[in-house]
Amino acid sequence: MKKLRVLVWFWGRRGGGPRYTLELIKELSKHSEIELHLSLSRQSELFQESIDLELPGIHVTTYDSLATLLISSLKLPVICHKIKKYIQKNEIDIVLCSMNHIWNSVVARMIKKTKARYMLVVHDAEPHPGENNMARSFLLSEDIKQSDAVITLTNSVSKQLSQKYSYPSDRMFTIPHGVFEYFKAKKPRTISCEKPISLLFFGRILSYKGLDILLEAFQELKKKFPLLVLEIVGDGNIQPYKSRLSGLRGVNLTNRWIQESEIEGIFKNSDLCVLPYREASQSGVIPIAYAAGMPVVVTPVSGLKEQVIDGETGLVTKGVGSRYLVDSIENLIKNPNVYKKLSSGAISTAKTDLGWENISVRVSKALNLVSNMMHRE
């Protein structure tokens, strides 16, 4: 039986994209029915770990600054030609891009000139508020339009693709975001309101993520639980929150880009992950928390409420607003048995539904379905 030849392609450098790609290829490489190839950025912070898998591939020098971006962009036609030759020489059946990149639409048009099909993992159907700009939105739109099939991480994104692009439902596959095991809990966690309890807000600070909502809730919670601590960890503009932060005690702020090596300690030493978002396609933070056995409290926005099993792996608040956060967080602090139950559920979900072995099986099935579908056309 002929193996399905798949080129996994992602040229991003840092953040969740390289980790998502690495975890996926580690498991896909174990599938005997797939011949796996890679195309990565040499500037990726996980490039060496990916190369250590000793898979065939063609890797590129992208950029690490605005200046090198401009220079490398001029070389893009040459890079595309090399990728095209590689696809043709190795008879690649499907190019699977694990996350959108600013060069994707150009490369995707080149892929269309080969016999290979193009499958894109769509993390977001459109840029979030606060990170939106016309160029980014246009490039993402073009990338999606060039794809032959997509993998979405939530049904919410699939719905957006249907509405915005009239994307064919038989070429969309919803497969959840897998766990990142920076810290892997061996047993369910416990808490006690007699000891300091640490809330965690983790990730890039953007307006849609509702840090202001959490700060307002934290101010109220401190009146009831004086030992409560809030860890705010992530890069982004903190200026809009300065006035509220200045009057709060028990807040620890780490406002910079967080290295992979730091994440284990952050999740190990926090008790409850809070996502007070105003909107979301999905979140890579939730699977990290699950692996760490950390319950989560999230607002009932589209992507998040798909990722959290209310009452089993975390709590979904009754609405978007500080009073709803206060109710849910207070519920967990006052009910340590509920907290322990959620921690156990998070660990179980991390091992099963969100384990990369399970996810790679679903991705493999999607790849084969797309390949068979295209052969029939």
N, C-alpha and C positions, 0 to 999 in steps of 0.2 A: 504493500500500500504506500502510495506516494505521500510523503510528509507535506504538511502545509508550511510553506516558507513565509515567515512573518518577520518584518523589519520593525522593531520598536524604536520609535524616534521621539526624542525630546531634547531640545537645545537650551532649555532654561538652566540657570546657574545655581540658584539657592531657593530656600523656602520649602514648601511642601511638595513641589513638583518633582525634584530629584529623588526625594524619599519615596514618594508614591511609585515612581518609575522603578526604582531599585527593588522595592518589595514585590512588585508585580513580576519583574523579569526573573527574580530568584525562583519564584514558583513556576512560572511558565516554562523556564528552562528544564524543568523536571518532566514535562509532558512529552512522552515519546512520539506523539503524533505531530509535533511541531518542531520545525527547524528554525531556531530563533537567531536573529541578527539584531545588532544594535547600531544606533546612530545618536551619539551624545555630544554635548559640548565639553571640550577639554577644560573649560573654566568651571564646570559643575563642582560644587563642594563635595559631591559624592562620586566623582569620576573614578577615582582609584578603586573604591569599593566595587563599583560596577564592572570595571575592567578585570578585577580579580576573579570574576565568574568565568573568564576565558571563553567568551562567546565571540563568534566572528562579527565584524562590524566595520563601519566607516565613520570616523569621528571628525569633528570640525573644531576649528578655533573660532569662537564667536567674539566675545568682547568682555571687558571688565570695567569699562568707563564710557562716557559719552564720546570721547575722542576715538577710542578703538571701535565703538559701535559704528561711527561714520565710515571709518576706514574699512571695516569688515563688510559693511553693507555694499560697498563698491565691488567687493569680491564675490557677492552673492551669485551672480550668473555663473561664475566658474565653479562655485560650490555646488550649485544645482546640477551642473553638467556632470560633476563627479558622482553625485548621488544617483542621477539617472543611469549612468553607466553601471554603477554598482547594482542597482535594482535589476537591470537587464541581464548582466553577467550572472547573477545569482538566482535568476528566475523567481524573484520575490512575488508572492501571490497577493499579500496584503501588507500595506504600511499602516501600522498602528501608532498614532501619535497620542502619547499619554497626557498631554496638556498643551493648550494653545500657547504659541510664542509669536512675537511680532513678525517673524519671517515666514510664518506658516503658509500664508495665502500664496506667496510666491512659489514656495516649494511644492505646495499642493497642486498648482497648475502644471508644474513639471511632472508630477506623478501621473496626472491624467494623460500624459503623452506616452506612458508605458502601459504594459498589460496589468500592472498591479492595481489593486483597489485601495482606496484610502478610507480608513476608519479613525475617527477622532473621539477622544474622551473629552466630553464637554463638562467642565466643572461649573461654569456659569453661562447662561444663555445670553447675558448682556452684562456689561460692567456694573458694579455696585455704585450707589450714590457715594460721592466723595472720591471715587477713583475713575469717574466717567470722563472721557474726552472723545472728541469726534474721531480722531485717528484710531484710537484703541477700539472703539466701537465698530468702526468700519472694517478694520483688519479681522476682528473676531467674526463679524458677519460674513466676510468673504471666505474665511476658513471653513465655517459651517456649511456654506453653500457649495464649496468644492468637494465636501466629503460624500462618500458613497454610503456610509453608515456611521452611527454614533453610539457611544456608550455614555449614558448619563448616570450621575451618582444618586439622584433622587427623582421621583415621579414629578416633582414640582418643575424641574428643569425640562423634562420630557414634554410636559404640558406647555411650557413656554415656547419650546421649539415648534410644537404643533401649531400654536397660535401665531407666532411671529413669522415662521418660515414655511408653514404647511408641510413640515417634514413628515415623510411617510412613516407610519407607525410600525410597519414591518421591518424598518431599518433602524429602529431605536431599541436599545437594550439598556434597561435600568439595573445597574450593578452597584451596590453601595461602596462607599469609601472604606477601605480596610484599616485595620489598627496599625498604629505606629508604636511599637513597644519600647519607647525610651525608658520607661520604668514599668516593669511587669510585676503586678501584685501576686503574691503566692496564696494569700487568703483574704477574705473580706475585711475591710477596714471597720474601725469603730471610732466614735467620737463621744465626748463628754462636755456638757456645757460648763463644767467646773474647771475646765482647762481651756487655754487659748485655741480657738478654732479659726482656721485660715481659709478665706474665700479667695478664689483665683480668677482673675480676668486675664486671659492669655491671647496674644496675637496682635496683628497690626491694629493700631488705633485709628479708626475711621468713623465718621459721624453715624453711619448706619448701624454700627455695633452697639450704640446705646450706652456708652460709658457714663454719660450724664445721668441716665436712669439708675444705673447701679450705685453711683455716688449718692444720689438722693435716698435710695433704699438703705444704703449702708449707714447714713446719718441717723435714720430712724432705728435701725437694728442695734446700733451702739448704745442707745438709751436702755435697751432691754438686756443686752449682752456686752458689758463693758470690755470683756477680754477679746472680743471679736477683732480679727485682723483682715485686711484686704490687701492682696498682692496684685498690683497692676504691672504686667510684664509684656512689653512689646514696643516696636518702633512706631512712630507716627507723631502727628502734631498734638501735643498735650496742652498747648496754650489756651484753647477754649474751656478747659477744665481747671485752670489754675486757681481761679477765685474760690471755687467750691473745695478744691483740695486743701487750700491754705487754712481752712477752718476745721479740718478733720484730723482726728488722731487715730492712729492704728493703721494708716495707709502706707505701704511700702511701694515706691515707684521705681521701676527699672525701665527707662524710656530709651531704648536703643534696639538695634538688631540683635536677636538672640542666636547664639551659635548652637549647633546641634548638641555639642557636648554639655551644654548647660541645661537642656530640657529635662533630663532625668531627675536632677535635683529639684527642679521647680515643681514637678508633679508629685514627686516623692514627699515633699515637705508641705504640701497644701492638702486641704481636706475636702473642699467642695468647689467644683468648677461652675462658674456662672456665665451664661451667654444671654445678655439682656438685649439682643438684637432687635432692630426695627424691621428688618427683612433679611432673608438669607436663602441662597440656593441650597447650601449644605455647609457643613463645617468639618474641617480636618481636625479641629481641636477635640471634638467629642470622642472620636476613636482613641486618641491619645489618653484621654481621661479614663475611658473604659478599660484599656489595657492596664492602667495604674490602679484599677479598682475604685476609681473616684466617681461618686454620683455626680450628676450634672443637673443644674436648674436652667431651663431655657424658656424663652418666650414662645407663644404659639404661632410662630410665623412658618410659612410653607415648608421650607427645607428642613428646619430644625425639628419640627414635630414628627417628621418621618424617621429621624434618626434616634429619637428618644422614645422608649416604651414607657409611657407615663405610669408611675407606680411600680415599675420593674427595674429600670436602669437609671431612672432619674425622675424629675418632676417637670411637667409642662405647666407653666403658670396659666392663670385664667384669662390673662390679657397682657397687653404691652403697657407697662407702667410700673412705677416704683412700688406702689401699694401691693401689686400682685407679686412682685419679687419678695417683698417683706413677708408676705403670707407663706410662700413656699419655703423660703430659707428658714423662717422661724419654725415651721412645721418639722423640718429635718433636725434642727438643733434640739428641739424639745422632745423628739422621738428617736433616740439612738437605735432602737430596734428597726425602725423604718430605714434609717440611714444604712445600717448593716445589710438589710435585705436588698437595697438598691445597689450597694457595693458588690454583693454576690451576683446580682443580675448583670451588672456591668462586666464583671470578669467572665461570666458564662457567655455573654454575647460576643465578647472579644475573641474567645476561643472558637466559637462556632460560626455564626452568621458573618462576622466581620474578620474572620481569620483569612489570611492570604491564600491558603490552600483551597478553601472553598471559593474564594473570589476568582482565583485563576481557572478553576474548572468552569465557572460561568463565562469568563472571558473567552476561554478556549471554544466553548460551545457557540458563542456569538460569532467568533471568527470563522468557524466552519460553516455556520448557517449563511453568513454573508458570502463566503466563497462559493458555496453551492448555489445560492441565489443568483449570483452574478454569472455563473457558468450557464445557467438556464436562459439568460437573456440573449 
